[in-house]
């Protein structure tokens, strides 16, 4: 029979064990214990959505099961605000992009900053292209620039959002022609593609990964690459540079997508996510997917990714300050 003293000690011991059982580090020791919500802040069918869905089955082999949720709007800000405001337990993560980063760099992201996130892994870096409908009378980059000059202020360029890299390059295209144009922002690349095929807009600035199928079906035609070198997948499409048009007058900028969680993720949770995403991104199956969809992958994770994101934000901020009129 327990004495009062020994009973009290046993109760205290049990209470202590109970506290340990619910402590954050202990609760996360088996992370993840349920599905993880992966917010893609763009419409379904766009390049970031497709990349997330390509990673999902590989991640499951590493103990990470995603539930992908598309939360489009405000050039990615709506979805990324939800990631930033979620409980930092690893069960809500999201796909950051240079498009949203451009708004953050310009203080147009409704108070969102890079400090609101824990950086996990870079998924892709993407070149951007200027495209027209294949049924258009415009067949080449010189044709396109000549058409802009013949119709100053009337040519429309569709972009997935405003004040992002796509918008910057649309403006740089008009700058190369020496005329004004009309920017038409959408909530995602797939919507630009649909209206471009229907010729509701004259042209679009998009990634190869979100237009490859339509290019292969001869519905869309790329006329110029916003890069310093031609793409292996499209060796016949010239860069703006080789045609004599400078679309990097204020310095180079890069389009990329990367995985983040809210600020304050526990170290063990971040480590598990970094390890799993790194393995999935470096998997030969995902690398083959990247090659077929014309985007690049590398091995950039954790704090190194955070530093890169900050560096890209500075570069975008400088370019945007020169590109867009002060409001």
C-alpha positions as CSV (number, residue, x, y, z in Angstrom):
1,X,0.0,0.0,0.0
2,X,1.4,3.4,-1.0
3,X,1.9,6.0,1.7
4,X,0.7,9.5,1.2
5,X,4.3,10.6,0.6
6,X,5.0,7.9,-2.0
7,X,1.6,8.4,-3.6
8,X,2.4,12.1,-3.9
9,X,5.7,11.3,-5.5
10,X,4.1,8.9,-7.9
11,X,1.5,11.5,-8.9
12,X,4.1,14.1,-9.4
13,X,6.1,11.7,-11.5
14,X,3.0,10.8,-13.6
15,X,2.2,14.5,-14.0
16,X,5.8,15.1,-15.2
17,X,5.5,12.4,-17.7
18,X,2.3,13.9,-18.9
19,X,3.9,17.2,-19.4
20,X,6.7,15.6,-21.3
21,X,4.2,13.8,-23.5
22,X,2.6,17.1,-24.7
23,X,5.7,19.2,-24.9
24,X,6.2,20.7,-28.4
25,X,9.5,18.9,-29.1
26,X,8.1,15.6,-28.0
27,X,4.9,16.0,-29.9
28,X,6.9,16.7,-33.0
29,X,9.3,13.8,-32.6
30,X,7.1,11.6,-34.9
31,X,6.5,14.4,-37.4
32,X,4.5,14.2,-39.5
33,X,1.6,12.5,-37.8
34,X,-0.9,13.6,-40.4
35,X,-1.2,15.0,-43.9
36,X,0.5,18.4,-44.6
37,X,-1.4,21.2,-46.4
38,X,0.7,22.5,-49.2
39,X,-0.6,25.9,-50.3
40,X,0.1,26.8,-54.0
41,X,-0.9,30.5,-54.2
42,X,-1.9,30.2,-57.9
43,X,-4.7,28.6,-59.9
44,X,-4.6,24.8,-60.6
45,X,-2.8,23.9,-63.8
46,X,-0.1,26.5,-63.5
47,X,3.6,25.6,-63.4
48,X,3.9,25.8,-59.6
49,X,0.8,23.7,-59.1
50,X,2.1,21.1,-61.6
51,X,5.5,21.0,-59.9
52,X,3.9,20.5,-56.5
53,X,1.9,17.6,-57.8
54,X,4.9,16.0,-59.4
55,X,6.8,16.2,-56.0
56,X,3.9,14.7,-54.0
57,X,4.3,11.0,-54.9
58,X,8.0,11.1,-54.4
59,X,7.6,12.9,-51.0
60,X,5.3,10.1,-49.9
61,X,8.2,7.7,-50.2
62,X,10.0,9.9,-47.6
63,X,7.1,10.1,-45.1
64,X,5.5,13.4,-46.3
65,X,2.0,13.2,-47.6
66,X,0.7,16.5,-49.1
67,X,-2.8,17.9,-49.6
68,X,-2.3,20.5,-52.2
69,X,-4.6,23.5,-52.0
70,X,-4.8,26.3,-54.6
71,X,-5.3,29.7,-53.0
72,X,-5.0,32.2,-55.8
73,X,-5.1,36.0,-55.7
74,X,-3.1,39.1,-55.3
75,X,-0.1,37.7,-57.1
76,X,0.3,35.0,-54.5
77,X,0.0,37.2,-51.5
78,X,-3.4,35.8,-50.3
79,X,-2.1,32.2,-50.1
80,X,1.3,33.2,-48.7
81,X,-0.4,35.3,-45.9
82,X,-2.2,32.1,-44.9
83,X,1.1,30.2,-44.7
84,X,2.7,33.0,-42.7
85,X,-0.2,33.2,-40.2
86,X,-0.5,29.4,-39.7
87,X,0.6,27.6,-36.5
88,X,4.4,26.9,-36.9
89,X,4.1,23.1,-36.5
90,X,4.9,22.1,-40.1
91,X,1.4,21.1,-41.1
92,X,0.9,24.1,-43.3
93,X,3.6,25.0,-45.9
94,X,3.5,26.9,-49.2
95,X,5.1,27.6,-52.5
96,X,6.9,31.0,-52.5
97,X,7.7,32.5,-55.9
98,X,9.6,35.5,-57.3
99,X,6.2,37.0,-58.3
100,X,5.2,37.3,-54.6
101,X,8.7,38.2,-53.7
102,X,8.6,41.1,-56.1
103,X,5.6,42.5,-54.2
104,X,7.4,42.0,-50.9
105,X,10.4,43.8,-52.3
106,X,8.2,46.8,-53.3
107,X,6.3,46.8,-50.0
108,X,3.1,45.9,-51.9
109,X,2.4,42.6,-50.1
110,X,0.0,43.8,-47.4
111,X,2.7,43.8,-44.7
112,X,4.2,40.4,-45.7
113,X,8.0,40.1,-45.4
114,X,10.6,37.4,-45.9
115,X,11.0,37.3,-42.1
116,X,7.5,35.8,-41.9
117,X,8.8,32.5,-43.3
118,X,11.0,29.6,-42.6
119,X,12.8,28.6,-45.8
120,X,12.9,24.9,-46.7
121,X,14.0,24.2,-50.3
122,X,14.1,25.7,-53.8
123,X,12.0,23.8,-56.3
124,X,12.9,25.5,-59.5
125,X,14.3,28.4,-61.4
126,X,12.5,29.3,-64.7
127,X,13.3,31.3,-67.8
128,X,10.4,33.4,-69.0
129,X,9.2,33.7,-72.6
130,X,7.2,36.1,-74.7
131,X,4.5,34.2,-76.5
132,X,1.7,34.8,-79.1
133,X,-1.1,32.7,-80.4
134,X,0.1,30.5,-83.3
135,X,-2.9,31.9,-85.3
136,X,-1.5,35.5,-84.9
137,X,0.0,37.3,-87.8
138,X,3.1,37.9,-85.6
139,X,5.6,35.2,-86.2
140,X,8.9,36.5,-84.8
141,X,10.4,38.9,-82.3
142,X,11.2,41.6,-84.9
143,X,7.6,41.2,-86.1
144,X,6.3,41.7,-82.6
145,X,8.4,44.8,-81.9
146,X,7.4,46.3,-85.3
147,X,3.7,45.6,-84.4
148,X,4.1,47.4,-81.0
149,X,5.6,50.4,-82.8
150,X,2.8,50.4,-85.3
151,X,0.2,50.3,-82.5
152,X,1.6,52.4,-79.7
153,X,-0.2,51.9,-76.4
154,X,-2.6,49.3,-77.9
155,X,-0.8,45.9,-77.8
156,X,-1.9,43.8,-74.8
157,X,0.5,41.6,-72.7
158,X,-1.0,39.1,-70.3
159,X,0.9,38.3,-67.1
160,X,0.1,36.2,-64.0
161,X,-0.2,39.1,-61.6
162,X,1.1,42.7,-61.4
163,X,4.4,44.2,-60.3
164,X,6.1,40.8,-60.6
165,X,8.9,39.5,-63.0
166,X,6.4,38.8,-65.7
167,X,5.1,42.4,-65.5
168,X,8.7,43.7,-65.4
169,X,9.6,41.8,-68.6
170,X,6.4,43.0,-70.3
171,X,7.4,46.5,-69.5
172,X,11.0,45.9,-70.7
173,X,9.5,44.6,-74.0
174,X,7.6,47.8,-74.5
175,X,10.7,49.7,-73.6
176,X,12.6,47.9,-76.3
177,X,10.0,49.0,-78.8
178,X,10.0,52.6,-77.4
179,X,6.2,52.7,-76.9
180,X,3.5,52.1,-74.3
181,X,1.5,48.9,-74.0
182,X,-1.4,47.5,-71.9
183,X,-0.6,45.1,-69.1
184,X,-3.4,42.6,-68.4
185,X,-2.9,40.8,-65.1
186,X,-4.4,37.4,-64.3
187,X,-4.5,35.2,-61.2
188,X,-2.4,32.5,-62.7
189,X,-0.5,31.4,-65.8
190,X,-3.2,28.9,-66.9
191,X,-5.7,31.8,-67.3
192,X,-3.2,33.8,-69.4
193,X,-2.7,30.7,-71.6
194,X,-6.5,30.3,-72.1
195,X,-7.0,33.9,-73.1
196,X,-3.9,34.0,-75.3
197,X,-5.1,31.0,-77.3
198,X,-8.5,32.7,-77.7
199,X,-6.7,35.9,-78.7
200,X,-8.3,37.9,-76.0
201,X,-4.8,39.2,-75.3
202,X,-2.2,39.8,-78.0
203,X,0.7,38.2,-76.1
204,X,1.8,36.8,-72.8
205,X,4.9,36.6,-70.6
206,X,5.0,33.0,-69.2
207,X,7.2,30.1,-68.2
208,X,8.0,27.3,-70.6
209,X,6.7,24.8,-68.0
210,X,3.1,26.3,-68.2
211,X,3.0,26.6,-72.0
212,X,4.9,23.5,-73.2
213,X,1.8,21.5,-74.1
214,X,0.2,24.3,-76.0
215,X,3.5,25.0,-77.9
216,X,3.8,21.4,-78.9
217,X,0.2,21.4,-80.0
218,X,1.0,24.5,-82.1
219,X,-1.5,26.6,-80.2
220,X,1.1,29.0,-78.9
221,X,4.4,30.3,-80.4
222,X,7.3,31.6,-78.3
223,X,9.0,34.5,-80.1
224,X,11.6,35.6,-77.5
225,X,13.4,34.3,-74.4
226,X,14.1,36.6,-71.5
227,X,17.6,35.2,-70.8
228,X,21.1,35.5,-72.0
229,X,21.2,32.1,-73.7
230,X,18.7,30.1,-75.8
231,X,16.9,27.2,-74.2
232,X,17.9,23.6,-75.0
233,X,14.2,22.7,-75.5
234,X,13.6,25.6,-77.9
235,X,16.9,26.1,-79.8
236,X,15.1,27.9,-82.6
237,X,13.7,30.7,-80.3
238,X,16.1,33.7,-80.0
239,X,16.9,35.6,-76.8
240,X,16.0,39.3,-76.7
241,X,19.7,40.0,-76.3
242,X,20.8,38.4,-79.6
243,X,18.1,40.4,-81.4
244,X,19.6,43.6,-79.9
245,X,17.0,44.3,-77.2
246,X,18.2,44.8,-73.6
247,X,15.7,43.5,-71.2
248,X,18.1,43.6,-68.2
249,X,19.0,47.3,-68.2
250,X,18.9,47.5,-64.4
251,X,20.5,44.2,-63.7
252,X,19.6,40.5,-63.9
253,X,16.7,39.0,-62.0
254,X,15.6,35.4,-61.7
255,X,12.2,33.7,-61.6
256,X,12.1,30.9,-59.0
257,X,9.8,28.8,-56.8
258,X,10.6,27.6,-53.3
259,X,9.0,25.9,-50.3
260,X,8.5,27.8,-47.1
261,X,6.7,27.3,-43.8
262,X,5.7,30.0,-41.2
263,X,8.4,31.6,-39.2
264,X,9.4,29.7,-36.0
265,X,9.2,26.1,-37.2
266,X,10.9,23.8,-34.7
267,X,14.4,22.7,-35.8
268,X,13.5,19.0,-35.9
269,X,10.4,19.8,-38.1
270,X,12.4,22.0,-40.4
271,X,15.1,19.3,-40.7
272,X,12.6,16.7,-41.6
273,X,11.0,18.9,-44.3
274,X,14.3,20.0,-45.7
275,X,15.6,16.4,-45.8
276,X,12.4,15.1,-47.5
277,X,12.1,17.9,-50.1
278,X,15.8,17.8,-50.9
279,X,15.5,14.1,-51.6
280,X,12.4,14.5,-53.7
281,X,13.9,17.5,-55.7
282,X,17.1,15.6,-56.4
283,X,15.3,12.4,-57.3
284,X,16.0,11.4,-60.9
285,X,12.3,11.2,-61.6
286,X,11.8,14.9,-60.7
287,X,14.9,15.9,-62.5
288,X,13.5,14.2,-65.6
289,X,10.2,16.0,-65.1
290,X,12.1,19.3,-64.8
291,X,14.0,18.7,-68.0
292,X,10.8,17.9,-69.9
293,X,9.1,21.0,-68.5
294,X,12.1,23.3,-69.2
295,X,13.0,24.4,-65.7
296,X,16.2,24.1,-63.7
297,X,16.7,22.4,-60.3
298,X,19.5,22.8,-57.8
299,X,20.3,21.9,-54.2
300,X,19.5,25.0,-52.3
301,X,17.9,24.6,-48.9
302,X,17.5,26.0,-45.4
303,X,19.5,29.1,-44.4
304,X,21.3,29.2,-47.7
305,X,18.0,29.5,-49.5
306,X,16.9,32.2,-47.1
307,X,20.0,34.3,-48.0
308,X,19.3,33.7,-51.7
309,X,15.7,34.8,-51.4
310,X,16.9,38.0,-49.6
311,X,19.4,38.7,-52.4
312,X,16.9,38.2,-55.1
313,X,14.4,40.5,-53.3
314,X,17.0,43.2,-53.3
315,X,17.7,42.8,-57.0
316,X,14.0,42.8,-57.9
317,X,13.4,45.8,-55.7
318,X,16.1,47.8,-57.6
319,X,14.7,46.7,-61.0
320,X,11.1,47.4,-60.1
321,X,12.0,50.9,-58.7
322,X,13.3,51.8,-62.2
323,X,10.6,50.0,-64.1
324,X,7.3,51.1,-62.6
325,X,6.2,54.7,-62.1
326,X,6.1,56.0,-58.6
327,X,2.6,56.1,-57.2
